[in-house]
Amino acid sequence: MTEMQDQIKGIIENEDVALFMKGTPQFVMCGNSHRALEALRRAGAPVTAVDILPDPRIRAELSALSGWPTIPQVFVGGELVGGADIVEELEASGELERTLREKLGDEYRGAGEERVVAVA
Amino acid sequence: MTERLEGLLREAFPGDEVAVEDRTGGGDHFQVTVTSPRFDGLSLVEQHRLVYDALATPLTDGTIHELRIKTEGSS
């Protein structure tokens, strides 16, 4: 496994909610990344965002790990939840909140601030 | 391009309801909707994976810049 893949795997496994996106929450560069981020915010998820744009290898290594071809990708408790369409659908039905509570505990809303980590 | 994607989806989901919409008219942003009994009992991630598998070529050759997916089971 490459060092970058190791780093990505670490983020997926260690962060409560990992969002791999184009841009950052402060400066979103893609409509679908925006949709996923907003759905997570509505559910009160403690988002750790990773911008995949600085290096094309990030996206390649991520998709090799997850088997998911598109961006954004959302992981909760180490498990792939899906892309923008799925996250929006799960948020609308209330299932996203249920998953967050199940994986992170009832107090997940206070679990952390939105933050950005870099892969290099 | 819409026809090409529809063809690929029909091959992967024979006899099921598939629809492809070119969202911007530019031939690279698509909304696809598939209704199939094959989705029954599968998680949304598994359902979307089946659609991604069907569209693997246009997804990797750069044809599709953005893909929105809606899947429905038979029930």
N, CA and C atoms of all chains as a GROMACS GRO file, in nm:
protein
  585
    1MET      N    1   0.085  -0.121   0.000
    1MET     CA    2   0.000   0.000   0.000
    1MET      C    3   0.088   0.125   0.000
    2THR      N    4   0.056   0.221  -0.083
    2THR     CA    5   0.136   0.344  -0.088
    2THR      C    6   0.114   0.426   0.039
    3GLU      N    7   0.204   0.521   0.061
    3GLU     CA    8   0.193   0.605   0.179
    3GLU      C    9   0.064   0.687   0.176
    4MET      N   10   0.030   0.732   0.054
    4MET     CA   11  -0.092   0.813   0.042
    4MET      C   12  -0.216   0.729   0.071
    5GLN      N   13  -0.216   0.605   0.020
    5GLN     CA   14  -0.330   0.517   0.046
    5GLN      C   15  -0.343   0.490   0.196
    6ASP      N   16  -0.229   0.473   0.261
    6ASP     CA   17  -0.225   0.454   0.405
    6ASP      C   18  -0.289   0.570   0.479
    7GLN      N   19  -0.254   0.689   0.431
    7GLN     CA   20  -0.303   0.812   0.493
    7GLN      C   21  -0.455   0.823   0.475
    8ILE      N   22  -0.501   0.793   0.353
    8ILE     CA   23  -0.645   0.800   0.324
    8ILE      C   24  -0.720   0.698   0.409
    9LYS      N   25  -0.664   0.578   0.416
    9LYS     CA   26  -0.726   0.471   0.495
    9LYS      C   27  -0.736   0.514   0.642
   10GLY      N   28  -0.629   0.580   0.691
   10GLY     CA   29  -0.629   0.626   0.829
   10GLY      C   30  -0.740   0.726   0.854
   11ILE      N   31  -0.762   0.816   0.760
   11ILE     CA   32  -0.868   0.916   0.775
   11ILE      C   33  -1.004   0.847   0.778
   12ILE      N   34  -1.025   0.754   0.684
   12ILE     CA   35  -1.153   0.683   0.677
   12ILE      C   36  -1.180   0.609   0.809
   13GLU      N   37  -1.076   0.545   0.860
   13GLU     CA   38  -1.096   0.461   0.979
   13GLU      C   39  -1.104   0.541   1.109
   14ASN      N   40  -1.032   0.654   1.115
   14ASN     CA   41  -1.022   0.725   1.242
   14ASN      C   42  -1.118   0.842   1.259
   15GLU      N   43  -1.164   0.898   1.148
   15GLU     CA   44  -1.254   1.013   1.159
   15GLU      C   45  -1.398   0.962   1.172
   16ASP      N   46  -1.476   1.028   1.258
   16ASP     CA   47  -1.615   0.987   1.275
   16ASP      C   48  -1.691   0.999   1.143
   17VAL      N   49  -1.679   1.116   1.081
   17VAL     CA   50  -1.745   1.139   0.952
   17VAL      C   51  -1.642   1.199   0.857
   18ALA      N   52  -1.605   1.126   0.754
   18ALA     CA   53  -1.508   1.176   0.657
   18ALA      C   54  -1.578   1.207   0.526
   19LEU      N   55  -1.555   1.329   0.476
   19LEU     CA   56  -1.613   1.371   0.349
   19LEU      C   57  -1.499   1.404   0.253
   20PHE      N   58  -1.484   1.322   0.150
   20PHE     CA   59  -1.386   1.350   0.045
   20PHE      C   60  -1.457   1.430  -0.062
   21MET      N   61  -1.408   1.551  -0.086
   21MET     CA   62  -1.484   1.646  -0.168
   21MET      C   63  -1.392   1.726  -0.260
   22LYS      N   64  -1.455   1.797  -0.353
   22LYS     CA   65  -1.380   1.892  -0.436
   22LYS      C   66  -1.389   2.028  -0.370
   23GLY      N   67  -1.275   2.077  -0.322
   23GLY     CA   68  -1.272   2.203  -0.248
   23GLY      C   69  -1.278   2.176  -0.099
   24THR      N   70  -1.307   2.280  -0.024
   24THR     CA   71  -1.319   2.270   0.122
   24THR      C   72  -1.458   2.321   0.161
   25PRO      N   73  -1.501   2.294   0.285
   25PRO     CA   74  -1.632   2.345   0.327
   25PRO      C   75  -1.642   2.498   0.313
   26GLN      N   76  -1.528   2.567   0.325
   26GLN     CA   77  -1.528   2.713   0.313
   26GLN      C   78  -1.532   2.757   0.167
   27PHE      N   79  -1.484   2.669   0.078
   27PHE     CA   80  -1.477   2.705  -0.064
   27PHE      C   81  -1.503   2.579  -0.148
   28VAL      N   82  -1.632   2.547  -0.162
   28VAL     CA   83  -1.671   2.425  -0.231
   28VAL      C   84  -1.660   2.445  -0.382
   29MET      N   85  -1.597   2.346  -0.450
   29MET     CA   86  -1.569   2.363  -0.593
   29MET      C   87  -1.659   2.278  -0.682
   30CYS      N   88  -1.765   2.218  -0.625
   30CYS     CA   89  -1.846   2.128  -0.707
   30CYS      C   90  -1.983   2.116  -0.645
   31GLY      N   91  -2.085   2.114  -0.732
   31GLY     CA   92  -2.223   2.110  -0.686
   31GLY      C   93  -2.255   1.988  -0.602
   32ASN      N   94  -2.202   1.873  -0.643
   32ASN     CA   95  -2.234   1.751  -0.569
   32ASN      C   96  -2.165   1.748  -0.433
   33SER      N   97  -2.044   1.801  -0.427
   33SER     CA   98  -1.977   1.810  -0.297
   33SER      C   99  -2.057   1.901  -0.205
   34HIS      N  100  -2.111   2.008  -0.262
   34HIS     CA  101  -2.194   2.101  -0.185
   34HIS      C  102  -2.320   2.031  -0.132
   35ARG      N  103  -2.383   1.951  -0.219
   35ARG     CA  104  -2.505   1.880  -0.177
   35ARG      C  105  -2.477   1.785  -0.061
   36ALA      N  106  -2.365   1.713  -0.071
   36ALA     CA  107  -2.331   1.617   0.035
   36ALA      C  108  -2.301   1.691   0.166
   37LEU      N  109  -2.222   1.799   0.156
   37LEU     CA  110  -2.186   1.876   0.275
   37LEU      C  111  -2.310   1.932   0.343
   38GLU      N  112  -2.401   1.989   0.264
   38GLU     CA  113  -2.520   2.050   0.323
   38GLU      C  114  -2.609   1.945   0.390
   39ALA      N  115  -2.620   1.828   0.329
   39ALA     CA  116  -2.701   1.720   0.390
   39ALA      C  117  -2.639   1.678   0.523
   40LEU      N  118  -2.505   1.667   0.526
   40LEU     CA  119  -2.437   1.631   0.651
   40LEU      C  120  -2.456   1.739   0.757
   41ARG      N  121  -2.451   1.865   0.714
   41ARG     CA  122  -2.471   1.975   0.809
   41ARG      C  123  -2.612   1.973   0.866
   42ARG      N  124  -2.711   1.945   0.780
   42ARG     CA  125  -2.850   1.940   0.828
   42ARG      C  126  -2.866   1.831   0.934
   43ALA      N  127  -2.790   1.722   0.917
   43ALA     CA  128  -2.799   1.612   1.012
   43ALA      C  129  -2.710   1.636   1.134
   44GLY      N  130  -2.637   1.748   1.133
   44GLY     CA  131  -2.552   1.781   1.248
   44GLY      C  132  -2.425   1.698   1.257
   45ALA      N  133  -2.380   1.643   1.144
   45ALA     CA  134  -2.264   1.553   1.147
   45ALA      C  135  -2.135   1.630   1.171
   46PRO      N  136  -2.047   1.575   1.256
   46PRO     CA  137  -1.914   1.635   1.277
   46PRO      C  138  -1.822   1.600   1.160
   47VAL      N  139  -1.821   1.686   1.058
   47VAL     CA  140  -1.756   1.654   0.932
   47VAL      C  141  -1.606   1.681   0.934
   48THR      N  142  -1.528   1.583   0.893
   48THR     CA  143  -1.387   1.604   0.862
   48THR      C  144  -1.375   1.598   0.710
   49ALA      N  145  -1.339   1.711   0.650
   49ALA     CA  146  -1.337   1.720   0.505
   49ALA      C  147  -1.195   1.703   0.451
   50VAL      N  148  -1.186   1.635   0.337
   50VAL     CA  149  -1.060   1.620   0.267
   50VAL      C  150  -1.079   1.670   0.124
   51ASP      N  151  -0.999   1.767   0.085
   51ASP     CA  152  -1.005   1.820  -0.052
   51ASP      C  153  -0.923   1.728  -0.143
   52ILE      N  154  -0.988   1.674  -0.247
   52ILE     CA  155  -0.916   1.581  -0.335
   52ILE      C  156  -0.850   1.653  -0.452
   53LEU      N  157  -0.875   1.782  -0.467
   53LEU     CA  158  -0.827   1.853  -0.586
   53LEU      C  159  -0.676   1.881  -0.590
   54PRO      N  160  -0.608   1.901  -0.476
   54PRO     CA  161  -0.467   1.941  -0.484
   54PRO      C  162  -0.378   1.842  -0.559
   55ASP      N  163  -0.416   1.713  -0.562
   55ASP     CA  164  -0.332   1.612  -0.626
   55ASP      C  165  -0.423   1.505  -0.686
   56PRO      N  166  -0.416   1.480  -0.818
   56PRO     CA  167  -0.504   1.382  -0.881
   56PRO      C  168  -0.488   1.241  -0.824
   57ARG      N  169  -0.373   1.215  -0.761
   57ARG     CA  170  -0.352   1.081  -0.705
   57ARG      C  171  -0.446   1.054  -0.587
   58ILE      N  172  -0.490   1.161  -0.518
   58ILE     CA  173  -0.578   1.141  -0.402
   58ILE      C  174  -0.706   1.070  -0.446
   59ARG      N  175  -0.765   1.122  -0.554
   59ARG     CA  176  -0.889   1.064  -0.602
   59ARG      C  177  -0.867   0.920  -0.650
   60ALA      N  178  -0.757   0.898  -0.723
   60ALA     CA  179  -0.729   0.764  -0.776
   60ALA      C  180  -0.711   0.664  -0.662
   61GLU      N  181  -0.635   0.702  -0.561
   61GLU     CA  182  -0.608   0.611  -0.449
   61GLU      C  183  -0.735   0.588  -0.366
   62LEU      N  184  -0.813   0.694  -0.349
   62LEU     CA  185  -0.938   0.682  -0.274
   62LEU      C  186  -1.032   0.584  -0.344
   63SER      N  187  -1.052   0.602  -0.475
   63SER     CA  188  -1.145   0.516  -0.548
   63SER      C  189  -1.095   0.372  -0.552
   64ALA      N  190  -0.962   0.355  -0.554
   64ALA     CA  191  -0.907   0.220  -0.551
   64ALA      C  192  -0.941   0.153  -0.417
   65LEU      N  193  -0.938   0.232  -0.310
   65LEU     CA  194  -0.970   0.178  -0.177
   65LEU      C  195  -1.118   0.149  -0.160
   66SER      N  196  -1.202   0.243  -0.206
   66SER     CA  197  -1.345   0.235  -0.176
   66SER      C  198  -1.422   0.159  -0.283
   67GLY      N  199  -1.366   0.153  -0.404
   67GLY     CA  200  -1.441   0.094  -0.514
   67GLY      C  201  -1.556   0.182  -0.559
   68TRP      N  202  -1.549   0.310  -0.525
   68TRP     CA  203  -1.656   0.404  -0.560
   68TRP      C  204  -1.596   0.504  -0.658
   69PRO      N  205  -1.657   0.518  -0.778
   69PRO     CA  206  -1.586   0.592  -0.883
   69PRO      C  207  -1.598   0.744  -0.877
   70THR      N  208  -1.694   0.797  -0.803
   70THR     CA  209  -1.720   0.941  -0.812
   70THR      C  210  -1.691   1.013  -0.680
   71ILE      N  211  -1.684   1.146  -0.689
   71ILE     CA  212  -1.667   1.235  -0.574
   71ILE      C  213  -1.793   1.319  -0.563
   72PRO      N  214  -1.845   1.345  -0.447
   72PRO     CA  215  -1.791   1.318  -0.313
   72PRO      C  216  -1.811   1.173  -0.268
   73GLN      N  217  -1.740   1.138  -0.160
   73GLN     CA  218  -1.759   1.012  -0.091
   73GLN      C  219  -1.768   1.040   0.058
   74VAL      N  220  -1.870   0.982   0.121
   74VAL     CA  221  -1.892   1.005   0.263
   74VAL      C  222  -1.876   0.873   0.339
   75PHE      N  223  -1.795   0.878   0.444
   75PHE     CA  224  -1.776   0.761   0.530
   75PHE      C  225  -1.818   0.797   0.672
   76VAL      N  226  -1.893   0.707   0.736
   76VAL     CA  227  -1.929   0.725   0.876
   76VAL      C  228  -1.878   0.604   0.952
   77GLY      N  229  -1.798   0.629   1.055
   77GLY     CA  230  -1.742   0.520   1.134
   77GLY      C  231  -1.666   0.420   1.049
   78GLY      N  232  -1.595   0.469   0.947
   78GLY     CA  233  -1.513   0.381   0.865
   78GLY      C  234  -1.584   0.314   0.750
   79GLU      N  235  -1.715   0.336   0.740
   79GLU     CA  236  -1.792   0.265   0.638
   79GLU      C  237  -1.846   0.363   0.532
   80LEU      N  238  -1.837   0.322   0.405
   80LEU     CA  239  -1.887   0.406   0.297
   80LEU      C  240  -2.039   0.418   0.305
   81VAL      N  241  -2.086   0.542   0.315
   81VAL     CA  242  -2.231   0.567   0.318
   81VAL      C  243  -2.280   0.596   0.177
   82GLY      N  244  -2.196   0.662   0.096
   82GLY     CA  245  -2.233   0.686  -0.043
   82GLY      C  246  -2.187   0.822  -0.092
   83GLY      N  247  -2.241   0.860  -0.207
   83GLY     CA  248  -2.213   0.990  -0.265
   83GLY      C  249  -2.325   1.087  -0.236
   84ALA      N  250  -2.331   1.196  -0.311
   84ALA     CA  251  -2.427   1.303  -0.282
   84ALA      C  252  -2.573   1.256  -0.288
   85ASP      N  253  -2.605   1.175  -0.390
   85ASP     CA  254  -2.744   1.132  -0.405
   85ASP      C  255  -2.792   1.051  -0.286
   86ILE      N  256  -2.707   0.957  -0.243
   86ILE     CA  257  -2.744   0.869  -0.132
   86ILE      C  258  -2.752   0.948  -0.002
   87VAL      N  259  -2.653   1.034   0.021
   87VAL     CA  260  -2.650   1.108   0.147
   87VAL      C  261  -2.773   1.201   0.156
   88GLU      N  262  -2.808   1.263   0.044
   88GLU     CA  263  -2.929   1.348   0.044
   88GLU      C  264  -3.054   1.266   0.072
   89GLU      N  265  -3.061   1.151   0.007
   89GLU     CA  266  -3.179   1.065   0.024
   89GLU      C  267  -3.189   1.016   0.169
   90LEU      N  268  -3.076   0.975   0.227
   90LEU     CA  269  -3.076   0.926   0.364
   90LEU      C  270  -3.108   1.038   0.463
   91GLU      N  271  -3.062   1.160   0.432
   91GLU     CA  272  -3.090   1.273   0.522
   91GLU      C  273  -3.239   1.304   0.520
   92ALA      N  274  -3.295   1.305   0.400
   92ALA     CA  275  -3.437   1.340   0.385
   92ALA      C  276  -3.526   1.239   0.458
   93SER      N  277  -3.487   1.113   0.460
   93SER     CA  278  -3.571   1.010   0.523
   93SER      C  279  -3.544   0.997   0.673
   94GLY      N  280  -3.441   1.068   0.722
   94GLY     CA  281  -3.407   1.059   0.864
   94GLY      C  282  -3.310   0.946   0.895
   95GLU      N  283  -3.276   0.868   0.792
   95GLU     CA  284  -3.190   0.753   0.814
   95GLU      C  285  -3.045   0.791   0.842
   96LEU      N  286  -3.003   0.906   0.786
   96LEU     CA  287  -2.866   0.951   0.809
   96LEU      C  288  -2.844   0.979   0.957
   97GLU      N  289  -2.941   1.047   1.018
   97GLU     CA  290  -2.931   1.074   1.162
   97GLU      C  291  -2.928   0.946   1.242
   98ARG      N  292  -3.009   0.849   1.201
   98ARG     CA  293  -3.011   0.720   1.271
   98ARG      C  294  -2.875   0.652   1.262
   99THR      N  295  -2.817   0.655   1.140
   99THR     CA  296  -2.684   0.593   1.121
   99THR      C  297  -2.580   0.664   1.206
  100LEU      N  298  -2.586   0.798   1.210
  100LEU     CA  299  -2.488   0.874   1.288
  100LEU      C  300  -2.500   0.839   1.437
  101ARG      N  301  -2.624   0.828   1.482
  101ARG     CA  302  -2.647   0.797   1.623
  101ARG      C  303  -2.597   0.655   1.656
  102GLU      N  304  -2.626   0.565   1.563
  102GLU     CA  305  -2.585   0.425   1.581
  102GLU      C  306  -2.433   0.412   1.588
  103LYS      N  307  -2.364   0.482   1.496
  103LYS     CA  308  -2.218   0.465   1.485
  103LYS      C  309  -2.143   0.552   1.584
  104LEU      N  310  -2.198   0.670   1.615
  104LEU     CA  311  -2.121   0.767   1.694
  104LEU      C  312  -2.179   0.791   1.832
  105GLY      N  313  -2.297   0.738   1.858
  105GLY     CA  314  -2.360   0.760   1.987
  105GLY      C  315  -2.461   0.875   1.982
  106ASP      N  316  -2.551   0.880   2.080
  106ASP     CA  317  -2.660   0.977   2.081
  106ASP      C  318  -2.612   1.121   2.083
  107GLU      N  319  -2.493   1.142   2.139
  107GLU     CA  320  -2.444   1.280   2.156
  107GLU      C  321  -2.359   1.326   2.038
  108TYR      N  322  -2.376   1.262   1.922
  108TYR     CA  323  -2.284   1.289   1.811
  108TYR      C  324  -2.286   1.435   1.767
  109ARG      N  325  -2.398   1.504   1.786
  109ARG     CA  326  -2.408   1.642   1.739
  109ARG      C  327  -2.306   1.733   1.806
  110GLY      N  328  -2.269   1.697   1.928
  110GLY     CA  329  -2.168   1.778   1.998
  110GLY      C  330  -2.029   1.719   1.984
  111ALA      N  331  -2.014   1.621   1.898
  111ALA     CA  332  -1.890   1.542   1.895
  111ALA      C  333  -1.771   1.616   1.838
  112GLY      N  334  -1.795   1.717   1.759
  112GLY     CA  335  -1.678   1.786   1.703
  112GLY      C  336  -1.715   1.894   1.606
  113GLU      N  337  -1.618   1.978   1.577
  113GLU     CA  338  -1.635   2.088   1.483
  113GLU      C  339  -1.608   2.037   1.342
  114GLU      N  340  -1.659   2.111   1.245
  114GLU     CA  341  -1.624   2.084   1.107
  114GLU      C  342  -1.476   2.118   1.089
  115ARG      N  343  -1.402   2.028   1.028
  115ARG     CA  344  -1.261   2.059   1.009
  115ARG      C  345  -1.210   2.001   0.878
  116VAL      N  346  -1.091   2.044   0.841
  116VAL     CA  347  -1.031   2.002   0.714
  116VAL      C  348  -0.898   1.936   0.744
  117VAL      N  349  -0.874   1.820   0.684
  117VAL     CA  350  -0.740   1.761   0.693
  117VAL      C  351  -0.685   1.744   0.552
  118ALA      N  352  -0.555   1.752   0.540
  118ALA     CA  353  -0.491   1.744   0.407
  118ALA      C  354  -0.426   1.608   0.388
  119VAL      N  355  -0.430   1.562   0.264
  119VAL     CA  356  -0.356   1.442   0.225
  119VAL      C  357  -0.243   1.488   0.136
  120ALA      N  358  -0.124   1.443   0.162
  120ALA     CA  359  -0.011   1.487   0.078
  120ALA      C  360   0.087   1.372   0.058
  121MET      N  361  -2.551   1.086  -2.679
  121MET     CA  362  -2.487   1.031  -2.559
  121MET      C  363  -2.589   0.968  -2.465
  122THR      N  364  -2.707   1.034  -2.455
  122THR     CA  365  -2.812   0.981  -2.370
  122THR      C  366  -2.848   0.838  -2.414
  123GLU      N  367  -2.853   0.818  -2.548
  123GLU     CA  368  -2.890   0.686  -2.601
  123GLU      C  369  -2.784   0.582  -2.564
  124ARG      N  370  -2.657   0.623  -2.569
  124ARG     CA  371  -2.549   0.529  -2.536
  124ARG      C  372  -2.562   0.483  -2.390
  125LEU      N  373  -2.588   0.576  -2.301
  125LEU     CA  374  -2.601   0.540  -2.160
  125LEU      C  375  -2.726   0.455  -2.139
  126GLU      N  376  -2.834   0.492  -2.207
  126GLU     CA  377  -2.957   0.412  -2.195
  126GLU      C  378  -2.932   0.270  -2.242
  127GLY      N  379  -2.858   0.256  -2.353
  127GLY     CA  380  -2.825   0.124  -2.407
  127GLY      C  381  -2.748   0.040  -2.306
  128LEU      N  382  -2.648   0.101  -2.242
  128LEU     CA  383  -2.567   0.029  -2.143
  128LEU      C  384  -2.653  -0.014  -2.025
  129LEU      N  385  -2.744   0.075  -1.983
  129LEU     CA  386  -2.829   0.042  -1.869
  129LEU      C  387  -2.928  -0.068  -1.905
  130ARG      N  388  -2.982  -0.064  -2.028
  130ARG     CA  389  -3.076  -0.168  -2.071
  130ARG      C  390  -3.007  -0.305  -2.078
  131GLU      N  391  -2.880  -0.303  -2.120
  131GLU     CA  392  -2.803  -0.428  -2.123
  131GLU      C  393  -2.787  -0.484  -1.982
  132ALA      N  394  -2.759  -0.396  -1.888
  132ALA     CA  395  -2.732  -0.439  -1.750
  132ALA      C  396  -2.862  -0.471  -1.674
  133PHE      N  397  -2.969  -0.403  -1.713
  133PHE     CA  398  -3.098  -0.422  -1.644
  133PHE      C  399  -3.207  -0.456  -1.746
  134PRO      N  400  -3.195  -0.574  -1.810
  134PRO     CA  401  -3.289  -0.608  -1.917
  134PRO      C  402  -3.434  -0.613  -1.866
  135GLY      N  403  -3.521  -0.548  -1.938
  135GLY     CA  404  -3.663  -0.551  -1.904
  135GLY      C  405  -3.702  -0.455  -1.794
  136ASP      N  406  -3.605  -0.386  -1.734
  136ASP     CA  407  -3.637  -0.293  -1.626
  136ASP      C  408  -3.653  -0.150  -1.681
  137GLU      N  409  -3.707  -0.066  -1.594
  137GLU     CA  410  -3.733   0.072  -1.635
  137GLU      C  411  -3.607   0.155  -1.616
  138VAL      N  412  -3.554   0.210  -1.727
  138VAL     CA  413  -3.438   0.298  -1.714
  138VAL      C  414  -3.465   0.430  -1.785
  139ALA      N  415  -3.415   0.537  -1.728
  139ALA     CA  416  -3.430   0.669  -1.789
  139ALA      C  417  -3.301   0.747  -1.772
  140VAL      N  418  -3.261   0.817  -1.877
  140VAL     CA  419  -3.141   0.900  -1.871
  140VAL      C  420  -3.177   1.041  -1.916
  141GLU      N  421  -3.138   1.137  -1.834
  141GLU     CA  422  -3.166   1.276  -1.870
  141GLU      C  423  -3.033   1.352  -1.876
  142ASP      N  424  -3.014   1.424  -1.985
  142ASP     CA  425  -2.898   1.512  -2.000
  142ASP      C  426  -2.934   1.642  -1.928
  143ARG      N  427  -2.878   1.663  -1.809
  143ARG     CA  428  -2.924   1.771  -1.722
  143ARG      C  429  -2.893   1.910  -1.775
  144THR      N  430  -2.784   1.921  -1.850
  144THR     CA  431  -2.742   2.054  -1.894
  144THR      C  432  -2.751   2.071  -2.045
  145GLY      N  433  -2.775   1.961  -2.116
  145GLY     CA  434  -2.776   1.967  -2.262
  145GLY      C  435  -2.637   1.959  -2.321
  146GLY      N  436  -2.535   1.946  -2.234
  146GLY     CA  437  -2.397   1.946  -2.281
  146GLY      C  438  -2.340   1.807  -2.306
  147GLY      N  439  -2.421   1.703  -2.277
  147GLY     CA  440  -2.375   1.567  -2.303
  147GLY      C  441  -2.276   1.514  -2.204
  148ASP      N  442  -2.268   1.573  -2.084
  148ASP     CA  443  -2.175   1.518  -1.984
  148ASP      C  444  -2.226   1.523  -1.840
  149HIS      N  445  -2.342   1.585  -1.818
  149HIS     CA  446  -2.404   1.584  -1.685
  149HIS      C  447  -2.536   1.508  -1.694
  150PHE      N  448  -2.544   1.395  -1.626
  150PHE     CA  449  -2.661   1.310  -1.645
  150PHE      C  450  -2.732   1.276  -1.514
  151GLN      N  451  -2.863   1.259  -1.528
  151GLN     CA  452  -2.944   1.202  -1.420
  151GLN      C  453  -2.993   1.068  -1.472
  152VAL      N  454  -2.961   0.959  -1.404
  152VAL     CA  455  -3.015   0.830  -1.447
  152VAL      C  456  -3.106   0.775  -1.337
  153THR      N  457  -3.215   0.716  -1.383
  153THR     CA  458  -3.311   0.655  -1.292
  153THR      C  459  -3.332   0.511  -1.335
  154VAL      N  460  -3.318   0.420  -1.242
  154VAL     CA  461  -3.336   0.277  -1.273
  154VAL      C  462  -3.431   0.217  -1.170
  155THR      N  463  -3.534   0.151  -1.218
  155THR     CA  464  -3.626   0.080  -1.130
  155THR      C  465  -3.614  -0.069  -1.162
  156SER      N  466  -3.571  -0.146  -1.064
  156SER     CA  467  -3.543  -0.288  -1.092
  156SER      C  468  -3.566  -0.373  -0.968
  157PRO      N  469  -3.623  -0.492  -0.987
  157PRO     CA  470  -3.636  -0.585  -0.873
  157PRO      C  471  -3.500  -0.633  -0.823
  158ARG      N  472  -3.394  -0.613  -0.904
  158ARG     CA  473  -3.259  -0.652  -0.859
  158ARG      C  474  -3.214  -0.568  -0.739
  159PHE      N  475  -3.276  -0.453  -0.719
  159PHE     CA  476  -3.236  -0.367  -0.606
  159PHE      C  477  -3.299  -0.411  -0.475
  160ASP      N  478  -3.400  -0.497  -0.484
  160ASP     CA  479  -3.471  -0.536  -0.362
  160ASP      C  480  -3.375  -0.598  -0.262
  161GLY      N  481  -3.380  -0.549  -0.140
  161GLY     CA  482  -3.298  -0.606  -0.035
  161GLY      C  483  -3.155  -0.556  -0.033
  162LEU      N  484  -3.118  -0.471  -0.130
  162LEU     CA  485  -2.981  -0.418  -0.133
  162LEU      C  486  -2.976  -0.280  -0.067
  163SER      N  487  -2.861  -0.247  -0.008
  163SER     CA  488  -2.843  -0.112   0.045
  163SER      C  489  -2.830  -0.015  -0.072
  164LEU      N  490  -2.846   0.114  -0.043
  164LEU     CA  491  -2.833   0.214  -0.150
  164LEU      C  492  -2.694   0.210  -0.212
  165VAL      N  493  -2.590   0.188  -0.127
  165VAL     CA  494  -2.454   0.179  -0.180
  165VAL      C  495  -2.445   0.063  -0.280
  166GLU      N  496  -2.501  -0.051  -0.245
  166GLU     CA  497  -2.498  -0.167  -0.335
  166GLU      C  498  -2.578  -0.139  -0.463
  167GLN      N  499  -2.692  -0.071  -0.449
  167GLN     CA  500  -2.774  -0.038  -0.566
  167GLN      C  501  -2.698   0.054  -0.661
  168HIS      N  502  -2.636   0.158  -0.605
  168HIS     CA  503  -2.564   0.252  -0.690
  168HIS      C  504  -2.441   0.186  -0.753
  169ARG      N  505  -2.379   0.091  -0.680
  169ARG     CA  506  -2.265   0.021  -0.738
  169ARG      C  507  -2.305  -0.054  -0.865
  170LEU      N  508  -2.424  -0.112  -0.867
  170LEU     CA  509  -2.469  -0.184  -0.987
  170LEU      C  510  -2.482  -0.088  -1.104
  171VAL      N  511  -2.530   0.033  -1.076
  171VAL     CA  512  -2.543   0.134  -1.183
  171VAL      C  513  -2.404   0.179  -1.228
  172TYR      N  514  -2.314   0.202  -1.133
  172TYR     CA  515  -2.177   0.240  -1.170
  172TYR      C  516  -2.112   0.131  -1.255
  173ASP      N  517  -2.134   0.004  -1.218
  173ASP     CA  518  -2.076  -0.106  -1.295
  173ASP      C  519  -2.125  -0.100  -1.440
  174ALA      N  520  -2.255  -0.076  -1.457
  174ALA     CA  521  -2.312  -0.072  -1.591
  174ALA      C  522  -2.252   0.042  -1.673
  175LEU      N  523  -2.216   0.150  -1.606
  175LEU     CA  524  -2.166   0.269  -1.677
  175LEU      C  525  -2.015   0.287  -1.658
  176ALA      N  526  -1.945   0.177  -1.630
  176ALA     CA  527  -1.802   0.186  -1.598
  176ALA      C  528  -1.722   0.251  -1.711
  177THR      N  529  -1.753   0.215  -1.835
  177THR     CA  530  -1.674   0.270  -1.946
  177THR      C  531  -1.692   0.422  -1.960
  178PRO      N  532  -1.814   0.472  -1.976
  178PRO     CA  533  -1.827   0.618  -1.987
  178PRO      C  534  -1.783   0.693  -1.861
  179LEU      N  535  -1.781   0.624  -1.746
  179LEU     CA  536  -1.734   0.690  -1.625
  179LEU      C  537  -1.582   0.705  -1.627
  180THR      N  538  -1.512   0.606  -1.683
  180THR     CA  539  -1.366   0.612  -1.678
  180THR      C  540  -1.306   0.680  -1.799
  181ASP      N  541  -1.379   0.683  -1.913
  181ASP     CA  542  -1.319   0.746  -2.032
  181ASP      C  543  -1.344   0.897  -2.038
  182GLY      N  544  -1.406   0.950  -1.932
  182GLY     CA  545  -1.423   1.095  -1.926
  182GLY      C  546  -1.552   1.147  -1.989
  183THR      N  547  -1.634   1.056  -2.043
  183THR     CA  548  -1.760   1.098  -2.104
  183THR      C  549  -1.852   1.163  -2.001
  184ILE      N  550  -1.860   1.099  -1.884
  184ILE     CA  551  -1.950   1.148  -1.781
  184ILE      C  552  -1.872   1.237  -1.683
  185HIS      N  553  -1.908   1.362  -1.678
  185HIS     CA  554  -1.844   1.453  -1.580
  185HIS      C  555  -1.919   1.450  -1.449
  186GLU      N  556  -2.052   1.437  -1.459
  186GLU     CA  557  -2.132   1.435  -1.336
  186GLU      C  558  -2.248   1.339  -1.356
  187LEU      N  559  -2.269   1.256  -1.255
  187LEU     CA  560  -2.374   1.156  -1.264
  187LEU      C  561  -2.459   1.161  -1.138
  188ARG      N  562  -2.590   1.176  -1.160
  188ARG     CA  563  -2.681   1.164  -1.046
  188ARG      C  564  -2.761   1.036  -1.066
  189ILE      N  565  -2.777   0.963  -0.958
  189ILE     CA  566  -2.840   0.831  -0.967
  189ILE      C  567  -2.960   0.824  -0.875
  190LYS      N  568  -3.069   0.770  -0.930
  190LYS     CA  569  -3.186   0.741  -0.846
  190LYS      C  570  -3.223   0.596  -0.874
  191THR      N  571  -3.227   0.516  -0.768
  191THR     CA  572  -3.263   0.375  -0.786
  191THR      C  573  -3.388   0.344  -0.706
  192GLU      N  574  -3.469   0.254  -0.761
  192GLU     CA  575  -3.590   0.209  -0.692
  192GLU      C  576  -3.601   0.059  -0.708
  193GLY      N  577  -3.641  -0.008  -0.601
  193GLY     CA  578  -3.670  -0.151  -0.610
  193GLY      C  579  -3.810  -0.171  -0.666
  194SER      N  580  -3.855  -0.296  -0.668
  194SER     CA  581  -3.985  -0.324  -0.728
  194SER      C  582  -4.099  -0.299  -0.632
  195SER      N  583  -4.066  -0.298  -0.500
  195SER     CA  584  -4.174  -0.285  -0.403
  195SER      C  585  -4.206  -0.140  -0.373
   0.00000   0.00000   0.00000
